Amino acid sequence: MGDGNVVRIGSRASKLARAQVAEWLAPIAARFPEVTFKRQVILEGGDKDRVTPTLAEVARTAGGSAFSTNQEAALVAGEVDVIVHSLKDLPTTVCEGTLLLTTPGPREDVRDVLCGATLAGLPRGARVGTGAPRRVAQLLALRPDLRVVPIRGNVPGRLARTTKGELDAVLLAAAGLNRLDLLPETHEVLDPAVFLPSPGQGALGIQVRAGSPAADLLAATGDPGTDACVRAERALLAELHGGCSVPVGAWGRIGPGGLLHLSATVTSLDGAQQVTAAGEGPADDPAKVGAMVAAELLAHGASGILRSIRHS
């Protein structure tokens, strides 16, 4: 920890990042009333560069991840004690000397939302905004006639593109819309069995320095069920050597019998090819479940799709 009983929390600058810190901190601050928690804003490459069209290009320029590199550096340098991430933005390998705590629960809604229209209501050739390759690929798999427009920026800014008439709809995560209370009147929440979310979507990632006082203080926090689901999703992504620039969808959930169920999909960027797989296993070994479903995806042709994307 910082000075005495002070824990410094790093996060990005957006309203959504502030909402995520508040969500995590409310039960933590109540549990540790003797500790003072201070928030510190850390700008990332993806926050500073609003011009480059894709996050993959931003990440290459930043020399890491568009949304986590600078925060991890601040954590390692001891400038902050805890980082609160949107877990889907965090690479599957965290910085050496740091670790992810047990994921907080309950997890926000994992689903994606089409804002400004319904999928069936969009006319042929409608313009839909999204910056994520996974969303582009899965959208084109369902509606190959649509024109996908790359967009970036914060949630309110992306929503505004539909009300100004620039776009017919935008695709956003339900979690961010819910946390900001910005779900528009006209929308469609997409079925996660068909439109699989990004690994870790809706979950928070709490990163600390290994062996630090903050790590000790917070060691027993988090929700094991939520943690098992997201660790299976991230293990699958790691097996596929994927990041946020690769169109991989994964959805873990704990079934009535306590088993961990994992569904996953890999889709070509034009939506023409899609490979899906599912499996289940013990919740106390999520990495094994993730590796098993990843192997099934690869066996059914996902490797060819991923190879063509990497070489494009």
Buried (B, 14 or more C-beta within 10 A) or exposed (E): BBEEEEBBBBBBEBBBBBBBBEBBBEEBBEEBEEBBBEBBEBEBBBBEBEEBEBBBEBBBEBEBBBBBBBBBEBBBEEBBBBBBBBBBBBBBEBBEEBBBBBBBBEBBBBBBBBBBBEBEEBEEEBBBBBBBBBBBBBBBBEBEEBEBBEBBBBBEEBBBBBEEEEBBBBBBBBBBBBBBEBBBEEBBBBEBEEBBBBBBBBBBBBBBBEEBBBBEBBEEBBBEBBBBBBBBBBBBBBBBEBBBBBBBBBBBBBEEEEEBBBBBBBBBBEBEBBBBBBBBBEBEBBBBBBBBBBBBBBEEEBBBBBEEBEEE
